[in-house]
């Protein structure tokens, strides 16, 4: 996600390369959250595994929050598309919300 999300900003949202990069970014997020959920399911929600998952989710949350701020920062001199900035920023904000939701569900269940 760290390498692919900034590449979205220079592309127009209707380009084929934008769609390919966005698909790779979504696949990376699925794999990041999938690894956390699989580890939680395999080890039957042991407290040690919950702590490891919590640390991993905090890492995902911090990285995607940083990417959201990077994507939504105004750029006046560079060649970026405004709609691509908004799309990448909203995607990163959704990942932050998903990480917070998983953290809450981790300790409720």
KOLLUMFI-594815 format. One record per residue: x, y, z of N, C-alpha, C in turn; residue in one letter. Coordinates in steps of 0.1 Angstrom, whole numbers, plus 5000, padded with zeros to 4 digits. Example, Ala and Ser with C-alpha at 12.3 -4.5 7.8 and 13.67 -1.06 7.14 Angstrom:
BEGIN
513249435078512349555078513249675078A/512849785071513749895071512950005079S/
end
This chain:
BEGIN
500849885000500050005000500950135000X/502050125006502950235007503450274993X/503650184984504250204971503150234961X/501950174962500950184951500050304953X/499650344965498750454967499250584962X/500550624964500950754958501050744943X/501150634937501150624922499750654917X/498750644925497350674920497150824918X/497950904925497751054924498051114911X/498951054904499451114891498551064879X/497650974881496850914871495450974871X/494750974860493351014859492550894863X/491450914869490650794874490050714863X/490050764851489450674840490550614832X/491750614836492850544829492850404833X/493350314824493450174827494450144837X/495550224837496650204847496150244861X/495350344862494750384875493950264880X/493150194872492350084876493249964881X/494349944873495249834877495949864890X/496449984892497150024904496150014916X/494850064914493850054924493549914928X/493449824918493249684921494349624929X/495549654926496749604934496649664948X/496249784950496149844963495049774971X/493949754965492849684972493249534975X/493949474967494449334970495449344981X/496349444982497249454993496449475006X/495449555006494649575018493949445023X/493449365013492749245016493749145022X/494949135017495949055022496449095036X/496449225038496849275052495849235062X/494549265059493549225069493349075069X/493549005058493348865058494348795067X/495548835067496648775075496248795090X/495648905094495348925108494148835112X/493148825103492048735106492348595106X/493148545097493548405097494348375109X/495248455113496048425125495148425138X/494148505138493148505149492348385149X/491948335137491048215136491848085139X/493148075134493847955136494247935151X/494548035158494948025172493848045182X/492648035178491448045186491348165195X/491748275190491648405197492348405211X/493548345211494348345223494748495227X/494948525239495248665243496548715237X/497548625236498848665230498648695215X/497748625208497448645194496648775193X/495748805202495048925202495949045204X/496949035212497849145213498749165201X/499149055194499849065182498949135171X/497749085170496749145160496549295163X/496449325176496249465180497449555175X/498649505177499849575172499849585157X/499449485150499449485135498349585130X/497149585137496149675133496449815136X/497149845147497649985149498650025138X/499449935134500449965123499649995110X/498649915106497849935095497150075096X/496650105108495850225110496850345108X/498050345114498950455113499450475098X/499750365091500150375077499150435068X/497850385070496850435061496350575065X/496550615078496250755082497250845075X/498550805075499550885069499350895054X/498950785048498650795034497450885031X/496450875039495250965037495651115038X/496451145048496951285049497751325037X/498651235032499451255020498651275008X/497551195007496751204995495851324994X/495351365006494451485007495151615008X/496451615009497151745010497051824997X/496851954998496652024986498052034978X/497952014965499152024957498852134946X/499652234946499452344936500452334925X/501652294927502652294917502952164910X/502452054915502751924910501551884900X/501851784892500851734883500051614889X/499051644897498151544902496751584899X/495951474898494551494895493751504908X/492951604909492151634921491251514925X/490551464915489651354917490351224922X/491651204916492451094921492851104935X/493251234939493551254953492451224962X/491251274958490051244966489751094967X/489851024956489550884956490550804965X/491850834964492850774972492650804987X/492350934989492150975003490950905010X/489850895003488650835008488950685010X/489650625001490050485003490850455015X/491850545018492650535029491850565042X/490950655042490150685054489250555056X/488750495046487950375048488750265054X/490050255051490950155057491250185071X/491350315075491550355089490250315097X/489050335091487850305098487750155100X/488150075090488049935090489049875101X/490249935102491149895112490649925126X/490050045128489450075141488349985145X/487449945135486449855137486949715141X/487949675134488649545138489249545152X/489749655156490349665169489249655180X/488149725177487049715186486449575187X/486249515176485749375175486649275181X/487949305181488949215186488849195201X/488549305208488449295222487049275228X/486049305219484649275224484349125223X/484749055213484548915212485448825219X/
end
